[in-house]
């Protein structure tokens, strides 16, 4: 008798679990939670200059001075990335894709040989990235750079100069390799 009662309790517990798992309210709650995670994960997202609809920032991304970061719609900021505008602005267009480990720095130092590096003043320059740009893994984008719409930056590149629209660029420093056709 007690074995049958134990089996009946297990069956009832499984039935309750299935009912909860497949209920509309459970799935609605789960989708809301996932949407919240996709929209607002990462550090200081509430303070971003702007963030477009559908933009996804991985939780391991480091953002500093978030009020100077402006993200378009449907962007993906991949894990282990770092966006540090300093006192400059970093503006990223719609549909941007970033590989893991990409770093963007809106600040740099002057290189006056008569002054020790520790005493060099910071130079802040805006970074602008157009729509539909893909930056491969572990790239570095330095202050004052503009990457044109539709461009692709090869993995491991260091972008120190402007990249024209619809250009595939790569290398250290990054140089245009060919047009994206």
QUIDAUR-V668958 format. One record per pair of residues at least 12 apart in sequence whose C-alpha atoms are under 10 Angstrom apart, sorted by the first residue. I is the first residue (numbers start at 0). GAP is how many residues later the second one is. D is the distance in Angstrom with one decimal. If there is no record, write none. Layout:
BEGIN
i = <I | I>
gap = <GAP | GAP>
d = <D | D>
END
This chain:
BEGIN
i = <34 | 34 | 36 | 36 | 36 | 36 | 37 | 37 | 37 | 37 | 37 | 37 | 37 | 38 | 38 | 38 | 38 | 38 | 38 | 38 | 38 | 39 | 39 | 39 | 39 | 39 | 40 | 40 | 40 | 40 | 40 | 40 | 41 | 41 | 41 | 41 | 41 | 41 | 41 | 41 | 41 | 41 | 42 | 42 | 42 | 42 | 42 | 42 | 42 | 42 | 42 | 43 | 43 | 43 | 43 | 43 | 43 | 44 | 44 | 44 | 44 | 44 | 45 | 45 | 46 | 46 | 46 | 46 | 46 | 47 | 47 | 47 | 47 | 47 | 47 | 47 | 47 | 47 | 48 | 48 | 48 | 48 | 48 | 48 | 48 | 48 | 48 | 48 | 49 | 49 | 49 | 49 | 49 | 49 | 49 | 49 | 49 | 50 | 50 | 50 | 50 | 50 | 50 | 50 | 50 | 51 | 51 | 51 | 51 | 51 | 51 | 51 | 51 | 51 | 52 | 52 | 52 | 52 | 52 | 52 | 53 | 53 | 53 | 53 | 53 | 53 | 53 | 54 | 54 | 54 | 54 | 54 | 54 | 54 | 54 | 54 | 54 | 55 | 55 | 55 | 55 | 55 | 55 | 55 | 56 | 56 | 56 | 56 | 56 | 56 | 57 | 57 | 57 | 57 | 57 | 57 | 57 | 58 | 58 | 58 | 58 | 58 | 59 | 59 | 59 | 59 | 59 | 59 | 59 | 59 | 60 | 60 | 60 | 60 | 60 | 60 | 60 | 60 | 60 | 60 | 60 | 61 | 61 | 61 | 61 | 61 | 61 | 61 | 62 | 62 | 62 | 62 | 62 | 62 | 63 | 63 | 63 | 63 | 63 | 63 | 64 | 64 | 64 | 64 | 64 | 64 | 64 | 65 | 65 | 65 | 65 | 65 | 65 | 66 | 66 | 66 | 66 | 67 | 67 | 67 | 67 | 67 | 67 | 67 | 67 | 67 | 67 | 67 | 68 | 68 | 68 | 68 | 68 | 68 | 68 | 68 | 68 | 68 | 69 | 69 | 69 | 69 | 69 | 69 | 70 | 70 | 70 | 70 | 70 | 70 | 70 | 70 | 71 | 71 | 71 | 71 | 71 | 71 | 71 | 71 | 71 | 72 | 72 | 72 | 72 | 72 | 72 | 73 | 73 | 73 | 73 | 73 | 73 | 74 | 74 | 74 | 74 | 74 | 74 | 74 | 74 | 74 | 74 | 74 | 75 | 75 | 75 | 75 | 75 | 75 | 75 | 76 | 76 | 76 | 76 | 76 | 76 | 76 | 77 | 77 | 77 | 77 | 77 | 77 | 77 | 78 | 78 | 78 | 78 | 78 | 78 | 79 | 79 | 79 | 79 | 79 | 79 | 79 | 80 | 80 | 80 | 80 | 80 | 80 | 80 | 80 | 80 | 80 | 80 | 81 | 81 | 81 | 81 | 81 | 81 | 81 | 82 | 82 | 82 | 82 | 82 | 82 | 83 | 83 | 83 | 83 | 83 | 83 | 84 | 84 | 84 | 84 | 84 | 84 | 84 | 84 | 84 | 84 | 85 | 85 | 85 | 85 | 85 | 85 | 85 | 85 | 85 | 85 | 86 | 86 | 86 | 86 | 86 | 86 | 86 | 87 | 87 | 87 | 87 | 87 | 87 | 87 | 87 | 87 | 87 | 88 | 88 | 88 | 88 | 88 | 88 | 88 | 88 | 88 | 88 | 89 | 89 | 89 | 89 | 89 | 89 | 89 | 89 | 89 | 89 | 89 | 89 | 90 | 90 | 90 | 90 | 90 | 90 | 91 | 91 | 91 | 91 | 91 | 91 | 91 | 91 | 91 | 92 | 92 | 92 | 92 | 92 | 92 | 92 | 92 | 93 | 93 | 93 | 93 | 93 | 93 | 94 | 94 | 94 | 94 | 94 | 94 | 95 | 95 | 95 | 95 | 95 | 95 | 95 | 95 | 95 | 95 | 96 | 96 | 96 | 96 | 96 | 96 | 96 | 97 | 97 | 97 | 97 | 97 | 97 | 97 | 97 | 97 | 98 | 98 | 98 | 98 | 98 | 98 | 98 | 98 | 98 | 98 | 99 | 99 | 99 | 99 | 99 | 99 | 100 | 100 | 100 | 100 | 100 | 100 | 100 | 101 | 101 | 101 | 101 | 101 | 101 | 101 | 101 | 101 | 101 | 101 | 102 | 102 | 102 | 102 | 102 | 102 | 102 | 103 | 103 | 103 | 103 | 103 | 103 | 103 | 103 | 104 | 104 | 104 | 104 | 104 | 104 | 104 | 104 | 104 | 104 | 105 | 105 | 105 | 105 | 105 | 105 | 105 | 105 | 105 | 105 | 106 | 106 | 106 | 106 | 106 | 106 | 106 | 106 | 106 | 107 | 107 | 107 | 107 | 107 | 107 | 107 | 107 | 107 | 108 | 108 | 108 | 108 | 109 | 109 | 122 | 122 | 123 | 123 | 124 | 124 | 124 | 124 | 125 | 125 | 125 | 125 | 125 | 126 | 126 | 126 | 126 | 126 | 126 | 126 | 126 | 127 | 127 | 127 | 127 | 127 | 127 | 127 | 127 | 128 | 128 | 128 | 128 | 128 | 128 | 128 | 128 | 128 | 128 | 129 | 129 | 129 | 129 | 129 | 129 | 129 | 129 | 130 | 130 | 130 | 130 | 130 | 130 | 131 | 131 | 131 | 131 | 131 | 131 | 131 | 132 | 132 | 132 | 132 | 132 | 132 | 132 | 132 | 132 | 132 | 132 | 133 | 133 | 133 | 133 | 133 | 133 | 133 | 133 | 134 | 134 | 134 | 134 | 134 | 134 | 134 | 134 | 134 | 134 | 135 | 135 | 135 | 135 | 135 | 135 | 135 | 136 | 136 | 136 | 136 | 136 | 137 | 137 | 137 | 137 | 137 | 138 | 138 | 138 | 138 | 138 | 138 | 138 | 138 | 138 | 138 | 138 | 139 | 139 | 139 | 139 | 139 | 139 | 139 | 139 | 139 | 140 | 140 | 140 | 140 | 140 | 140 | 140 | 141 | 141 | 141 | 141 | 142 | 142 | 142 | 143 | 143 | 143 | 143 | 144 | 144 | 144 | 144 | 144 | 145 | 145 | 145 | 145 | 145 | 145 | 145 | 146 | 146 | 146 | 146 | 146 | 146 | 146 | 146 | 146 | 147 | 147 | 147 | 147 | 147 | 147 | 148 | 148 | 148 | 148 | 148 | 149 | 149 | 149 | 149 | 149 | 149 | 149 | 149 | 150 | 150 | 150 | 150 | 150 | 150 | 150 | 150 | 150 | 150 | 151 | 151 | 151 | 151 | 151 | 151 | 151 | 151 | 151 | 152 | 152 | 152 | 152 | 152 | 152 | 152 | 152 | 152 | 153 | 153 | 153 | 153 | 153 | 153 | 154 | 154 | 154 | 155 | 155 | 155 | 155 | 155 | 156 | 156 | 156 | 156 | 156 | 156 | 156 | 157 | 157 | 157 | 157 | 157 | 157 | 158 | 158 | 158 | 158 | 158 | 159 | 159 | 159 | 159 | 160 | 160 | 160 | 161 | 161 | 161 | 162 | 162 | 163 | 163 | 164 | 164 | 165 | 165 | 165 | 165 | 166 | 166 | 166 | 167 | 167>
gap = <19 | 21 | 19 | 20 | 21 | 22 | 16 | 17 | 18 | 19 | 20 | 21 | 38 | 12 | 13 | 14 | 15 | 16 | 17 | 18 | 19 | 15 | 16 | 17 | 18 | 19 | 15 | 16 | 17 | 18 | 19 | 20 | 14 | 15 | 16 | 17 | 18 | 19 | 20 | 21 | 35 | 37 | 14 | 15 | 16 | 17 | 18 | 19 | 20 | 21 | 23 | 18 | 19 | 20 | 21 | 22 | 23 | 12 | 18 | 21 | 22 | 24 | 20 | 21 | 18 | 19 | 20 | 21 | 22 | 15 | 16 | 17 | 18 | 19 | 20 | 21 | 22 | 23 | 16 | 17 | 18 | 19 | 20 | 21 | 22 | 40 | 41 | 42 | 16 | 17 | 18 | 19 | 20 | 21 | 22 | 23 | 41 | 18 | 19 | 20 | 21 | 22 | 23 | 24 | 41 | 18 | 19 | 20 | 21 | 22 | 23 | 41 | 42 | 43 | 18 | 19 | 20 | 21 | 22 | 41 | 18 | 19 | 20 | 21 | 22 | 40 | 41 | 16 | 17 | 18 | 19 | 20 | 21 | 22 | 39 | 40 | 41 | 17 | 18 | 19 | 20 | 21 | 22 | 41 | 18 | 19 | 20 | 21 | 22 | 24 | 18 | 19 | 20 | 21 | 22 | 23 | 42 | 18 | 19 | 20 | 21 | 22 | 17 | 18 | 19 | 20 | 21 | 22 | 40 | 41 | 16 | 17 | 18 | 19 | 20 | 21 | 22 | 39 | 40 | 41 | 42 | 17 | 18 | 19 | 20 | 21 | 22 | 41 | 18 | 19 | 20 | 21 | 22 | 41 | 18 | 19 | 20 | 21 | 22 | 41 | 18 | 19 | 20 | 21 | 22 | 23 | 24 | 17 | 18 | 19 | 20 | 23 | 24 | 18 | 20 | 22 | 23 | 15 | 16 | 17 | 18 | 19 | 20 | 21 | 22 | 23 | 38 | 58 | 14 | 15 | 16 | 17 | 19 | 20 | 21 | 22 | 23 | 58 | 19 | 20 | 21 | 22 | 23 | 58 | 19 | 20 | 21 | 22 | 23 | 24 | 25 | 58 | 19 | 20 | 21 | 22 | 23 | 24 | 57 | 58 | 59 | 19 | 20 | 21 | 22 | 23 | 58 | 19 | 20 | 21 | 22 | 23 | 58 | 17 | 18 | 19 | 20 | 21 | 22 | 23 | 56 | 57 | 58 | 59 | 18 | 19 | 20 | 21 | 22 | 23 | 58 | 19 | 20 | 21 | 22 | 23 | 24 | 25 | 19 | 20 | 21 | 22 | 23 | 24 | 59 | 19 | 20 | 21 | 22 | 23 | 58 | 19 | 20 | 21 | 22 | 23 | 57 | 58 | 17 | 18 | 19 | 20 | 21 | 22 | 23 | 56 | 57 | 58 | 59 | 18 | 19 | 20 | 21 | 22 | 23 | 58 | 19 | 20 | 21 | 22 | 23 | 58 | 19 | 20 | 21 | 22 | 23 | 59 | 19 | 20 | 21 | 22 | 39 | 40 | 41 | 42 | 57 | 58 | 19 | 20 | 21 | 22 | 36 | 37 | 38 | 39 | 40 | 57 | 19 | 20 | 35 | 36 | 37 | 38 | 39 | 17 | 18 | 19 | 35 | 36 | 37 | 38 | 39 | 55 | 56 | 16 | 17 | 18 | 35 | 36 | 37 | 38 | 39 | 54 | 55 | 14 | 15 | 16 | 35 | 36 | 37 | 38 | 39 | 53 | 54 | 55 | 56 | 35 | 36 | 37 | 38 | 39 | 55 | 35 | 36 | 37 | 38 | 39 | 40 | 41 | 54 | 55 | 35 | 36 | 37 | 38 | 39 | 40 | 55 | 56 | 35 | 36 | 37 | 38 | 39 | 55 | 35 | 36 | 37 | 38 | 39 | 55 | 33 | 34 | 35 | 36 | 37 | 38 | 39 | 53 | 54 | 55 | 34 | 35 | 36 | 37 | 38 | 39 | 55 | 35 | 36 | 37 | 38 | 39 | 40 | 41 | 55 | 57 | 35 | 36 | 37 | 38 | 39 | 40 | 54 | 55 | 56 | 57 | 35 | 36 | 37 | 38 | 39 | 55 | 35 | 36 | 37 | 38 | 39 | 54 | 55 | 33 | 34 | 35 | 36 | 37 | 38 | 39 | 53 | 54 | 55 | 56 | 34 | 35 | 36 | 37 | 38 | 39 | 55 | 23 | 35 | 36 | 37 | 38 | 39 | 41 | 55 | 19 | 20 | 21 | 22 | 35 | 36 | 37 | 38 | 39 | 40 | 17 | 18 | 19 | 20 | 21 | 35 | 36 | 37 | 38 | 39 | 15 | 16 | 17 | 18 | 19 | 20 | 35 | 36 | 37 | 12 | 13 | 14 | 15 | 16 | 17 | 34 | 35 | 36 | 12 | 13 | 14 | 15 | 12 | 13 | 20 | 21 | 19 | 20 | 17 | 18 | 19 | 20 | 16 | 17 | 18 | 19 | 20 | 14 | 15 | 16 | 17 | 18 | 19 | 20 | 35 | 15 | 16 | 17 | 18 | 19 | 20 | 21 | 34 | 16 | 17 | 18 | 19 | 20 | 21 | 22 | 33 | 34 | 36 | 16 | 17 | 18 | 19 | 20 | 21 | 34 | 35 | 16 | 17 | 18 | 19 | 20 | 34 | 16 | 17 | 18 | 19 | 20 | 33 | 34 | 14 | 15 | 16 | 17 | 18 | 19 | 20 | 32 | 33 | 34 | 35 | 15 | 16 | 17 | 18 | 19 | 20 | 21 | 34 | 12 | 16 | 17 | 18 | 19 | 20 | 21 | 22 | 34 | 35 | 16 | 17 | 18 | 19 | 20 | 21 | 34 | 16 | 17 | 18 | 19 | 20 | 16 | 17 | 18 | 19 | 20 | 14 | 15 | 16 | 17 | 18 | 19 | 20 | 31 | 32 | 33 | 35 | 15 | 16 | 17 | 18 | 19 | 20 | 32 | 33 | 34 | 12 | 16 | 17 | 18 | 19 | 20 | 33 | 16 | 17 | 18 | 19 | 16 | 17 | 18 | 15 | 16 | 17 | 18 | 14 | 15 | 16 | 17 | 18 | 13 | 14 | 15 | 16 | 17 | 18 | 19 | 12 | 14 | 15 | 16 | 17 | 18 | 19 | 20 | 22 | 14 | 15 | 16 | 17 | 18 | 19 | 14 | 15 | 16 | 17 | 18 | 14 | 15 | 16 | 17 | 18 | 29 | 30 | 31 | 12 | 13 | 14 | 15 | 16 | 17 | 18 | 25 | 28 | 29 | 13 | 14 | 15 | 16 | 17 | 18 | 24 | 27 | 28 | 14 | 15 | 16 | 17 | 18 | 21 | 22 | 23 | 24 | 14 | 15 | 16 | 17 | 20 | 23 | 14 | 15 | 16 | 14 | 15 | 16 | 17 | 18 | 12 | 13 | 14 | 15 | 16 | 17 | 18 | 12 | 13 | 14 | 15 | 16 | 17 | 12 | 13 | 14 | 15 | 16 | 12 | 13 | 14 | 15 | 12 | 13 | 14 | 12 | 13 | 14 | 12 | 13 | 12 | 15 | 14 | 15 | 12 | 13 | 14 | 15 | 12 | 13 | 14 | 12 | 13>
d = <9.0 | 9.6 | 8.7 | 9.1 | 9.2 | 8.9 | 7.9 | 7.6 | 5.3 | 6.9 | 7.9 | 9.3 | 9.9 | 8.8 | 9.3 | 8.1 | 6.9 | 6.4 | 5.8 | 7.3 | 9.6 | 9.2 | 8.0 | 7.6 | 9.4 | 9.1 | 8.1 | 6.3 | 6.6 | 5.4 | 9.0 | 9.3 | 9.4 | 6.3 | 6.2 | 4.2 | 6.6 | 6.2 | 7.5 | 8.0 | 10.0 | 9.8 | 9.3 | 9.6 | 7.4 | 8.5 | 7.5 | 6.7 | 6.3 | 8.5 | 8.7 | 9.3 | 7.2 | 8.2 | 8.8 | 6.6 | 9.0 | 8.9 | 8.4 | 7.2 | 9.1 | 9.8 | 8.6 | 9.1 | 8.6 | 5.8 | 5.5 | 9.1 | 9.1 | 9.1 | 9.7 | 8.2 | 4.5 | 4.6 | 6.9 | 5.8 | 6.8 | 8.4 | 9.3 | 6.4 | 4.2 | 5.5 | 5.2 | 5.1 | 8.0 | 9.1 | 9.5 | 9.3 | 9.0 | 7.9 | 8.7 | 6.9 | 4.7 | 5.9 | 7.8 | 9.9 | 9.3 | 8.4 | 6.2 | 4.7 | 6.0 | 7.1 | 9.4 | 9.1 | 9.6 | 8.5 | 6.0 | 4.6 | 4.0 | 6.8 | 7.9 | 9.3 | 7.9 | 9.9 | 9.4 | 7.7 | 4.9 | 6.2 | 8.7 | 9.6 | 9.0 | 5.9 | 4.5 | 7.1 | 8.7 | 9.9 | 9.5 | 7.7 | 7.3 | 5.6 | 4.4 | 4.5 | 5.9 | 8.0 | 8.9 | 8.6 | 9.1 | 9.3 | 7.2 | 6.2 | 4.9 | 6.2 | 8.2 | 10.0 | 8.1 | 6.0 | 4.7 | 6.5 | 7.8 | 9.4 | 8.0 | 6.2 | 5.6 | 5.1 | 8.0 | 8.5 | 9.7 | 9.5 | 8.8 | 6.9 | 8.5 | 9.7 | 9.8 | 8.2 | 5.2 | 5.2 | 7.3 | 8.9 | 9.9 | 9.8 | 7.5 | 7.1 | 5.5 | 5.1 | 4.8 | 5.7 | 7.8 | 9.3 | 8.7 | 9.5 | 9.7 | 9.0 | 7.3 | 6.3 | 4.7 | 6.3 | 8.0 | 9.3 | 8.5 | 6.1 | 5.1 | 6.1 | 8.7 | 9.9 | 8.3 | 6.6 | 5.1 | 7.0 | 7.4 | 10.0 | 8.8 | 6.7 | 6.4 | 6.2 | 7.6 | 9.3 | 9.2 | 8.5 | 8.1 | 8.0 | 9.3 | 9.5 | 9.5 | 9.3 | 9.7 | 8.6 | 9.8 | 10.0 | 8.8 | 6.4 | 7.8 | 7.3 | 6.7 | 4.8 | 6.3 | 8.3 | 9.7 | 9.5 | 8.0 | 8.5 | 7.0 | 9.8 | 9.0 | 6.0 | 5.0 | 6.1 | 8.1 | 9.7 | 7.7 | 6.2 | 4.7 | 6.1 | 8.4 | 9.6 | 8.3 | 6.2 | 4.9 | 6.4 | 7.5 | 9.7 | 8.8 | 9.7 | 8.0 | 5.8 | 4.6 | 4.3 | 7.2 | 7.8 | 9.9 | 9.4 | 8.1 | 9.2 | 7.3 | 4.6 | 6.2 | 8.3 | 9.3 | 9.1 | 6.0 | 5.0 | 7.2 | 8.8 | 9.8 | 8.4 | 7.9 | 6.2 | 4.9 | 4.6 | 5.9 | 8.2 | 9.4 | 9.0 | 9.5 | 10.0 | 9.8 | 7.8 | 6.3 | 5.2 | 6.2 | 8.7 | 9.8 | 8.1 | 6.7 | 5.5 | 7.6 | 8.1 | 9.7 | 8.8 | 7.9 | 5.7 | 5.6 | 4.9 | 7.4 | 7.9 | 8.9 | 9.0 | 7.9 | 5.1 | 6.5 | 8.6 | 10.0 | 9.2 | 5.8 | 4.7 | 7.4 | 8.7 | 9.9 | 9.2 | 8.3 | 8.1 | 6.0 | 4.5 | 4.8 | 5.7 | 8.3 | 9.2 | 8.3 | 9.5 | 9.9 | 9.6 | 7.3 | 6.4 | 4.7 | 6.2 | 8.2 | 9.5 | 8.3 | 6.0 | 4.9 | 6.4 | 8.4 | 9.5 | 8.0 | 6.0 | 4.9 | 6.2 | 7.8 | 9.9 | 7.3 | 5.5 | 4.1 | 6.5 | 7.9 | 8.3 | 7.5 | 8.0 | 9.8 | 8.2 | 7.4 | 5.6 | 5.6 | 9.1 | 9.3 | 9.2 | 6.7 | 8.8 | 9.4 | 9.6 | 7.4 | 7.4 | 9.6 | 8.9 | 6.0 | 8.0 | 8.7 | 9.1 | 5.6 | 7.2 | 9.0 | 5.2 | 5.3 | 4.9 | 7.8 | 8.4 | 8.9 | 9.9 | 7.0 | 9.9 | 8.7 | 7.4 | 4.8 | 6.4 | 8.1 | 9.6 | 9.6 | 8.4 | 8.6 | 7.0 | 9.0 | 5.8 | 4.7 | 5.9 | 8.0 | 9.2 | 9.5 | 9.7 | 9.9 | 7.9 | 6.3 | 4.9 | 6.2 | 8.2 | 9.5 | 8.3 | 6.1 | 4.7 | 6.2 | 7.3 | 9.7 | 8.9 | 10.0 | 9.4 | 8.1 | 5.9 | 4.7 | 4.3 | 7.2 | 8.0 | 9.8 | 8.2 | 9.3 | 7.4 | 4.7 | 6.3 | 8.4 | 9.5 | 9.0 | 5.9 | 4.8 | 7.0 | 8.6 | 9.6 | 8.2 | 7.9 | 6.2 | 5.2 | 4.9 | 6.0 | 8.1 | 9.5 | 9.2 | 9.9 | 9.7 | 7.6 | 6.2 | 4.6 | 6.3 | 8.2 | 9.5 | 8.3 | 5.9 | 4.8 | 6.2 | 7.1 | 9.3 | 9.1 | 9.5 | 10.0 | 7.8 | 6.0 | 4.7 | 4.0 | 7.0 | 8.2 | 10.0 | 9.9 | 7.9 | 10.0 | 9.3 | 7.6 | 4.9 | 6.2 | 8.8 | 9.6 | 8.9 | 5.8 | 4.5 | 7.1 | 8.8 | 9.8 | 9.4 | 7.7 | 7.5 | 5.9 | 4.6 | 4.8 | 5.9 | 7.9 | 9.0 | 8.6 | 9.6 | 9.9 | 9.5 | 7.2 | 6.3 | 4.8 | 6.2 | 8.4 | 9.5 | 8.2 | 8.4 | 5.9 | 4.7 | 6.0 | 7.8 | 9.9 | 9.5 | 9.0 | 9.0 | 9.1 | 8.2 | 7.9 | 6.4 | 5.2 | 5.7 | 9.1 | 9.9 | 8.3 | 5.7 | 5.5 | 5.9 | 6.4 | 8.5 | 6.4 | 4.2 | 6.9 | 8.8 | 6.4 | 5.5 | 4.4 | 6.4 | 8.6 | 9.8 | 7.7 | 5.6 | 8.6 | 9.6 | 8.6 | 5.6 | 5.2 | 6.5 | 8.3 | 7.9 | 6.6 | 9.5 | 5.9 | 4.6 | 5.6 | 8.6 | 6.5 | 6.6 | 8.3 | 9.6 | 6.8 | 7.8 | 8.9 | 5.1 | 4.5 | 8.0 | 9.3 | 6.2 | 5.0 | 7.1 | 8.3 | 8.1 | 7.7 | 6.0 | 5.3 | 5.0 | 5.8 | 8.2 | 9.6 | 9.6 | 8.0 | 6.5 | 4.7 | 6.3 | 8.2 | 10.0 | 9.4 | 8.2 | 5.8 | 4.7 | 6.3 | 7.2 | 9.6 | 9.1 | 9.8 | 9.5 | 9.9 | 7.9 | 6.1 | 5.1 | 4.1 | 7.2 | 8.1 | 10.0 | 8.1 | 9.3 | 7.7 | 4.8 | 6.3 | 8.6 | 9.6 | 9.1 | 6.0 | 4.8 | 7.2 | 8.8 | 10.0 | 9.3 | 7.9 | 7.7 | 6.1 | 5.0 | 5.0 | 5.8 | 8.1 | 9.2 | 8.6 | 9.7 | 10.0 | 9.7 | 7.8 | 6.6 | 4.8 | 6.3 | 8.6 | 9.9 | 9.5 | 9.8 | 8.3 | 5.9 | 4.7 | 6.7 | 7.1 | 9.3 | 8.9 | 9.7 | 9.9 | 7.7 | 5.8 | 5.2 | 4.0 | 7.0 | 8.0 | 9.5 | 9.1 | 7.8 | 4.7 | 6.2 | 8.6 | 9.3 | 6.0 | 4.9 | 7.4 | 8.9 | 7.9 | 7.8 | 5.9 | 4.6 | 4.8 | 5.7 | 7.6 | 9.4 | 9.6 | 9.6 | 9.6 | 9.5 | 7.5 | 6.5 | 4.7 | 6.1 | 8.5 | 9.6 | 9.6 | 9.7 | 10.0 | 8.4 | 6.0 | 4.8 | 6.6 | 9.0 | 9.6 | 7.6 | 6.2 | 5.5 | 8.2 | 9.2 | 7.6 | 9.1 | 10.0 | 8.0 | 7.8 | 8.2 | 7.3 | 6.4 | 5.6 | 5.1 | 7.9 | 9.3 | 9.4 | 7.5 | 4.8 | 6.3 | 8.1 | 9.5 | 8.8 | 8.7 | 5.8 | 4.8 | 6.4 | 7.0 | 9.3 | 9.0 | 9.9 | 7.8 | 5.9 | 4.9 | 3.8 | 6.8 | 7.8 | 9.3 | 7.8 | 4.8 | 6.1 | 8.7 | 9.1 | 5.8 | 4.5 | 7.2 | 8.9 | 9.9 | 7.7 | 10.0 | 7.6 | 7.4 | 5.6 | 4.4 | 4.7 | 5.8 | 7.7 | 9.7 | 8.5 | 7.2 | 9.3 | 7.5 | 6.4 | 4.7 | 6.3 | 8.5 | 9.7 | 9.5 | 8.0 | 8.3 | 5.9 | 5.0 | 5.7 | 8.9 | 7.9 | 9.3 | 9.0 | 9.7 | 7.4 | 6.1 | 4.7 | 7.4 | 8.4 | 9.7 | 9.7 | 7.4 | 8.5 | 7.8 | 7.2 | 7.9 | 9.9 | 9.3 | 8.2 | 5.3 | 4.8 | 5.4 | 6.6 | 5.6 | 9.0 | 7.8 | 6.6 | 5.1 | 5.0 | 5.4 | 9.2 | 8.3 | 7.5 | 5.9 | 5.0 | 8.0 | 8.8 | 6.3 | 6.9 | 9.1 | 8.2 | 7.6 | 8.2 | 9.3 | 9.2 | 9.6 | 7.7 | 7.0 | 8.1 | 9.2 | 8.6 | 8.8 | 8.9 | 5.9 | 5.1 | 7.7 | 4.5 | 5.3 | 8.8 | 6.0 | 9.7>
END
